[in-house]
Amino acid sequence: MFVKLLTSKSRELVDTLVNCKVDILCVQETRWRGEEAVVIDNYKLWFAGSGVARNGVGILIGHPYKDSVVGVGRCSDRIMSVRLVIQEETYMVISAYAPHAGLGEDEKRRFWESLDEVVRSCPADHRLLIGGDLNGHIGTDSEGYTGVHGGFGYGVRNEEGRSILEFAIAHELVVANSFIKKTEAQLATFHSGGHSTQIDYLLLRKGDLRACGDCRALTTWTCSSQHRLLVMDLVLQRRVSRRVRPAQPRILWKSLNEVKAKTFKASVLERVEARVETVTHGDADQMWNSLASIIRDEAKESLGVALGSFRGHKSSRESWWISGREGSREDRTRAEERYKEAKREAKKAVARAKDNAYEELYKKLDSKEGANEIYRIVKTRERKRRDIDNIKFIKDEAGRTIMKEDEIRKRWEGYFSSLFVGRGPGSREDLQDLGVGQFQNNNFCRRIC
């Protein structure tokens, strides 16, 4: 949750997030100047900094949630927020970086007042998540703060820690990493000079605490010599859809046993030989799609298909043949070696294909016809640096995000009705108000239907 000098750590940080399966991350002390959005592999970083290389906060969101962002708010180089829509619910994620204990009281007061204003701007029906380096110790026990402190803290409470707990009480929040019992190594988030403390916290609303599956500081993955990554598993409850979806046919791969395996292999080879021109010509995607189509068609005929779901029935898992549990240990070992060898060859083929593609691109850009391609690449890079790439949702008259299709359609109907017709669907304009007498507008149309 805290990354010092993000400029030199961004790639390492993204690798850590991929390995730890973290989708949303709040970072502090990025030390990046200005306010911008940057794409780093499959993650997108929104950050807020100042004119000098100090402080700075940011929020990293991975695929597919990075395309669900509907709003970005940058309050200062210590506070910023991102709104995103997940499963027809709006989430507000806030990254905060509180002043150090040694700084002045005025700066601390301004920070908490600004954070209070940002939290109050979040509607009650939105999910709220705050991740920050709040530079305070909430202590081990919940004495005097029952309800916001779960009783599993670390260290001795200080004045800055009381400010955190009082802020949580004022906004009906809970400190998530104090409600789950963990070891001291998983509670401490900061290590320096042989001492360990807890200054990084994740806060959410009391009603959302039941969605918190786990919260801990990682002891193995770290991008900072002092701070550890604080992660929380948030279980997003899906809405039950009333629409009945038709069952998709499934190939019965579980029937691919030793008896049918040879017949299936021979049949696939015959089909490939019959369509060798299609399978061996074209680009990689076309060749793969042709081969996959042949395999699926033969599997449907040889193994059969089934409708419905087999979820919850372990004995009906259709991927048993992939794990290689059948056969002796020597057979499994040989299968693993063949798999590893095939994987290495696949990586080499991908690397060669990338090199060829880049070489062709460079040749094209050097030519006269490559000017348009250069403009297209520049436009694409500029578009990726925007806060919001594609607008998927709109806001109603009160400024609230609309997510359902019927509500979006009604909003557009009302908007165009007031735009073309007048102040409302049934309003009538006065000709004198429109200046028809002055300008002799003989083409006036009273109402557009």
C-alpha positions in Angstrom: 0.0 0.0 0.0 3.0 2.3 0.4 5.7 2.6 -2.3 8.5 5.1 -1.9 9.7 6.7 -5.1 7.4 4.9 -7.5 9.3 6.1 -10.6 11.9 3.4 -10.1 9.6 0.8 -8.7 6.6 0.7 -11.0 7.5 -2.4 -13.0 8.6 -4.3 -9.9 5.3 -3.2 -8.2 3.2 -4.5 -11.1 4.9 -7.8 -11.0 4.2 -8.1 -7.3 0.5 -7.2 -7.8 0.2 -9.9 -10.5 1.8 -12.6 -8.3 -0.3 -11.6 -5.3 -3.5 -11.3 -7.4 -4.2 -7.7 -6.3 -6.7 -5.8 -8.5 -6.8 -2.4 -6.7 -3.9 -0.8 -4.9 -3.5 2.6 -3.1 0.1 3.9 -3.1 1.6 6.8 -1.2 4.7 9.0 -1.5 5.0 8.4 -5.2 7.0 11.6 -5.6 5.7 12.1 -9.1 5.1 15.7 -10.2 1.8 16.8 -11.7 -1.5 15.0 -12.2 -1.8 12.3 -14.8 -2.8 8.7 -15.7 -0.2 6.2 -16.8 -0.6 2.6 -18.2 1.8 0.1 -16.8 1.3 -3.3 -18.5 -2.3 -4.5 -17.6 -2.6 -1.9 -14.8 -3.5 1.8 -15.0 -2.1 4.3 -12.4 -3.9 7.5 -11.6 -1.7 9.8 -9.4 -1.8 13.2 -7.9 1.4 15.1 -7.1 2.7 18.6 -6.5 5.2 20.8 -8.3 8.1 19.3 -6.3 9.2 15.7 -5.9 7.6 15.0 -2.5 4.5 13.4 -1.1 2.2 12.2 -3.9 -0.6 9.6 -3.9 -1.9 7.2 -6.5 -4.3 4.4 -7.2 -3.5 1.4 -9.4 -6.3 -0.6 -10.9 -5.9 -3.8 -12.9 -7.8 -5.5 -15.7 -10.8 -5.6 -16.0 -11.7 -3.0 -13.4 -9.5 -0.2 -14.9 -12.1 0.1 -17.7 -14.9 0.6 -15.2 -13.6 3.9 -13.8 -16.3 6.6 -14.0 -14.6 9.5 -12.1 -11.3 10.6 -10.7 -10.9 13.3 -8.0 -7.6 14.8 -7.0 -7.9 16.8 -3.8 -4.2 17.3 -3.1 -0.8 15.6 -3.2 -2.0 13.7 -0.1 -5.6 12.7 -1.0 -7.2 11.4 -4.2 -10.2 9.3 -5.1 -11.4 7.1 -7.9 -15.0 6.0 -8.6 -15.6 2.8 -10.5 -18.7 0.6 -11.2 -18.5 -3.1 -10.5 -21.6 -5.3 -11.0 -24.0 -2.4 -11.0 -22.6 -1.0 -7.8 -20.4 2.1 -7.4 -17.2 2.0 -5.4 -15.2 5.0 -4.2 -11.6 4.2 -3.5 -9.5 6.8 -1.6 -5.8 6.9 -1.3 -4.5 9.0 1.6 -1.1 10.0 3.0 -1.3 11.6 6.4 1.5 14.0 7.6 4.2 12.6 9.8 4.1 12.9 13.5 6.8 15.6 13.5 5.0 18.0 11.2 2.9 20.9 12.4 -0.6 20.7 13.8 -2.0 23.0 11.1 -1.0 20.6 8.3 -2.5 17.7 10.2 -5.7 19.5 10.7 -6.0 20.5 7.0 -5.4 16.9 6.0 -8.2 15.5 8.2 -10.6 18.3 7.1 -9.9 17.6 3.5 -10.3 13.8 3.9 -13.5 14.5 5.8 -14.8 16.5 2.9 -14.0 13.8 0.4 -15.6 11.1 2.5 -18.8 13.1 2.9 -19.0 13.5 -0.9 -19.5 9.7 -1.2 -23.2 8.9 -1.2 -24.5 6.5 1.4 -25.4 3.8 -1.2 -21.8 3.7 -2.6 -19.2 1.3 -1.3 -16.3 3.2 0.3 -12.7 2.0 0.6 -9.9 4.0 2.1 -6.3 2.8 1.9 -3.6 5.0 3.3 -0.4 5.5 5.2 -2.1 7.4 8.1 1.1 7.7 10.2 -0.6 6.7 13.5 -0.7 3.8 16.0 -4.2 2.6 16.9 -2.8 0.2 19.6 -3.5 -3.4 20.4 -6.8 -3.1 22.3 -10.1 -1.5 21.4 -10.7 0.3 24.7 -12.9 3.3 24.2 -13.3 2.6 20.5 -15.3 -0.6 20.3 -17.1 -0.9 17.0 -14.3 0.7 14.9 -11.4 -1.1 16.4 -11.6 -4.9 16.3 -9.2 -5.6 19.1 -6.4 -7.0 17.0 -4.1 -4.0 16.6 -0.3 -3.6 17.1 1.8 -1.4 19.3 0.8 1.4 21.7 -1.9 3.9 20.7 -0.7 7.5 20.2 -2.4 10.8 19.5 -2.3 10.3 15.7 -3.9 6.9 16.2 -6.8 8.4 18.2 -7.3 10.8 15.3 -7.7 7.8 13.0 -10.2 6.1 15.3 -12.2 9.3 15.9 -12.4 9.9 12.2 -13.7 6.3 11.8 -16.4 6.9 14.4 -17.5 10.2 12.8 -18.1 8.4 9.4 -19.2 5.0 10.7 -16.1 3.3 9.4 -14.1 0.4 10.7 -10.4 -0.3 10.6 -10.4 -3.6 8.6 -6.9 -4.8 9.6 -7.9 -4.7 13.3 -10.8 -7.1 13.0 -8.9 -10.2 11.9 -6.5 -12.0 14.2 -3.1 -12.3 12.8 0.5 -12.8 13.9 2.6 -9.8 14.8 4.5 -10.1 11.5 1.3 -9.9 9.6 0.0 -6.9 11.6 3.1 -4.7 11.4 3.4 -2.7 8.2 6.5 -0.7 8.8 10.0 -1.9 9.8 13.0 0.4 10.5 16.1 0.1 12.6 15.0 -3.2 14.2 11.6 -1.7 15.3 8.2 -2.6 13.8 5.0 -0.5 13.9 1.6 -0.4 12.2 0.9 2.8 10.4 -0.9 1.6 7.2 -4.6 0.9 7.4 -7.6 -0.1 5.3 -10.9 1.5 6.2 -14.4 0.6 5.0 -18.0 1.1 6.1 -19.4 -1.1 8.9 -22.0 -2.6 6.7 -19.3 -3.8 4.3 -17.1 -5.5 7.0 -18.8 -8.9 6.3 -17.5 -8.7 2.8 -13.9 -8.6 4.1 -12.5 -12.2 3.8 -9.0 -11.5 5.1 -6.6 -8.6 5.8 -2.9 -8.9 6.4 0.5 -7.5 5.7 2.5 -9.6 3.3 5.8 -10.8 4.8 7.3 -12.1 1.5 6.3 -9.7 -1.2 7.6 -6.1 -0.8 8.6 -3.2 -3.0 10.0 -1.1 -0.2 12.8 -1.7 2.3 10.6 -0.4 5.2 6.9 -0.8 4.3 5.1 -4.0 3.6 2.2 -4.5 1.3 -1.1 -4.5 3.1 -3.8 -6.5 1.3 -7.4 -7.2 1.9 -9.6 -9.9 0.3 -12.9 -8.3 -0.5 -15.7 -10.7 -1.5 -18.0 -8.8 -4.0 -21.4 -10.3 -3.7 -23.0 -10.6 -7.2 -26.5 -9.6 -7.8 -28.9 -12.4 -8.6 -30.0 -12.1 -12.2 -33.7 -12.8 -12.9 -33.0 -13.4 -16.5 -32.8 -17.1 -17.4 -29.8 -17.8 -19.6 -29.9 -20.8 -21.9 -27.5 -23.6 -21.0 -24.5 -23.8 -23.2 -23.5 -27.2 -24.6 -20.4 -28.7 -23.0 -18.1 -31.2 -24.6 -17.7 -34.3 -22.4 -13.9 -34.3 -22.2 -14.1 -36.7 -19.2 -14.9 -39.4 -21.7 -11.4 -39.0 -23.3 -10.0 -42.2 -21.8 -7.3 -44.5 -23.1 -9.8 -46.4 -25.3 -11.1 -43.3 -27.1 -7.9 -41.3 -27.0 -6.3 -43.1 -29.9 -9.4 -43.0 -32.1 -9.9 -39.3 -31.3 -6.2 -38.6 -32.2 -6.5 -40.4 -35.5 -9.7 -38.7 -36.4 -8.2 -35.2 -35.7 -5.2 -36.0 -37.8 -7.4 -37.1 -40.7 -9.3 -33.8 -40.5 -6.1 -31.8 -40.3 -4.7 -33.5 -43.4 -8.0 -32.9 -45.3 -7.8 -29.2 -44.4 -4.0 -28.7 -44.4 -4.2 -25.6 -46.6 -6.4 -23.9 -44.1 -4.5 -24.9 -41.0 -1.0 -24.1 -42.3 -1.7 -20.8 -44.1 -2.6 -17.4 -42.7 -1.6 -15.6 -39.5 -1.2 -17.2 -36.1 -4.8 -16.4 -35.1 -6.3 -17.9 -38.2 -4.2 -21.1 -38.0 -5.1 -21.5 -34.3 -8.8 -20.9 -34.9 -8.9 -23.5 -37.7 -7.2 -26.1 -35.7 -9.3 -25.4 -32.6 -12.5 -25.7 -34.7 -11.3 -29.1 -36.1 -10.6 -30.4 -32.5 -14.0 -29.1 -31.2 -16.0 -30.6 -34.0 -14.3 -34.0 -33.7 -14.7 -33.9 -29.9 -18.5 -33.3 -30.2 -18.9 -36.2 -32.5 -16.6 -38.7 -30.6 -17.2 -37.7 -27.0 -20.6 -36.1 -27.1 -22.0 -33.0 -25.5 -24.1 -32.2 -22.4 -26.3 -29.3 -21.3 -26.6 -27.8 -17.8 -24.1 -27.3 -15.1 -21.9 -29.7 -13.2 -20.9 -27.2 -10.6 -20.4 -28.7 -7.2 -19.9 -32.3 -8.4 -16.2 -33.1 -8.1 -16.6 -36.5 -9.8 -17.8 -34.8 -13.0 -14.9 -32.5 -13.5 -14.0 -32.6 -17.1 -10.4 -31.4 -16.8 -9.1 -34.5 -15.0 -7.1 -35.5 -18.1 -5.1 -32.2 -18.0 -3.6 -32.8 -14.6 -2.0 -36.1 -15.6 -3.2 -38.1 -12.6 -3.7 -41.2 -14.6 -0.8 -43.7 -15.2 2.3 -44.5 -13.3 4.7 -42.0 -11.8 7.1 -42.4 -14.7 4.4 -41.6 -17.2 3.5 -38.5 -15.2 7.1 -37.4 -15.0 7.6 -37.8 -18.8 4.3 -35.9 -19.4 5.5 -33.1 -17.2 8.9 -32.9 -19.0 7.1 -32.9 -22.4 4.8 -30.1 -21.1 7.8 -28.0 -19.8 9.6 -28.5 -23.1 6.5 -27.5 -25.1 6.1 -24.4 -22.9 9.7 -23.4 -23.5 9.3 -23.8 -27.2 6.1 -21.8 -27.1 7.9 -18.9 -25.3 10.6 -19.0 -27.9 8.1 -18.9 -30.8 6.2 -16.0 -29.1 9.5 -14.1 -28.7 10.4 -14.7 -32.4 7.0 -13.6 -33.5 7.3 -10.4 -31.4 10.7 -9.6 -32.9 9.4 -10.1 -36.4 6.3 -7.9 -35.7 8.4 -5.1 -34.3 10.9 -5.3 -37.2 8.0 -5.0 -39.7 6.5 -2.1 -37.7 9.9 -0.3 -37.7 10.2 -0.7 -41.4 6.7 0.6 -42.0 7.3 3.6 -39.8 10.4 4.5 -41.7 8.6 4.5 -45.0 6.5 7.4 -46.4 3.3 5.5 -45.8 4.2 5.1 -42.1 3.3 8.7 -41.2 -0.4 7.8 -40.6 0.7 4.9 -38.4 2.8 7.2 -36.3 -0.1 9.5 -35.7 -2.3 6.5 -34.8 0.2 5.3 -32.2 0.6 8.8 -30.8 -3.2 9.2 -30.5 -3.5 5.8 -28.8 -0.8 6.7 -26.3 -2.5 10.0 -25.6 -5.9 8.3 -25.1 -4.4 5.8 -22.6 -3.1 8.8 -20.5 -6.6 10.1 -20.0 -8.4 9.6 -16.7 -11.3 7.9 -18.4 -10.9 6.1 -21.7 -14.4 5.1 -22.6 -17.6 6.5 -21.1 -19.9 3.6 -20.2 -22.2 5.3 -17.7 -23.8 8.7 -17.4 -25.1 10.8 -14.5 -28.6 11.9 -13.6 -29.7 15.5 -12.7 -28.5 15.1 -9.2 -25.0 14.0 -10.3 -25.4 10.3 -9.4 -24.0 7.6 -11.7 -26.7 5.7 -13.6 -25.8 2.1 -14.5 -28.9 0.3 -15.7 -29.8 0.5 -19.4 -33.4 1.5 -18.9 -32.5 4.3 -16.6 -29.8 5.5 -19.0 -32.3 5.5 -21.9 -34.9 7.5 -19.9 -32.2 10.0 -18.9 -31.2 10.5 -22.6 -34.9 10.8 -23.5 -35.4 13.5 -20.9 -32.3 15.3 -21.9 -33.1 15.5 -25.6 -36.7 16.4 -24.9 -35.6 19.4 -22.9 -32.9 20.2 -25.4 -35.1 20.2 -28.6 -38.6 20.9 -27.3 -38.1 23.3 -24.4 -38.1 23.2 -20.7 -39.9 19.9 -20.6 -41.8 17.3 -22.7 -45.1 19.3 -22.6 -43.8 22.8 -22.5 -44.8 25.5 -25.0 -42.6 28.4 -25.9 -43.8 32.0 -26.3 -43.0 33.4 -29.8 -42.0 36.8 -28.3 -39.6 35.0 -25.9 -38.0 33.4 -28.9 -37.6 36.7 -30.8 -39.7 35.7 -33.8 -41.1 39.3 -34.2 -37.7 40.9 -34.1 -35.8 38.5 -36.4 -38.7 37.5 -38.7 -37.9 33.8 -38.3 -40.4 32.4 -40.8 -38.9 28.9 -40.4 -39.9 28.6 -36.8 -41.1 25.2 -35.7 -43.2 25.2 -32.5 -42.4 21.7 -31.5 -40.1 18.9 -32.6 -41.7 15.5 -32.2 
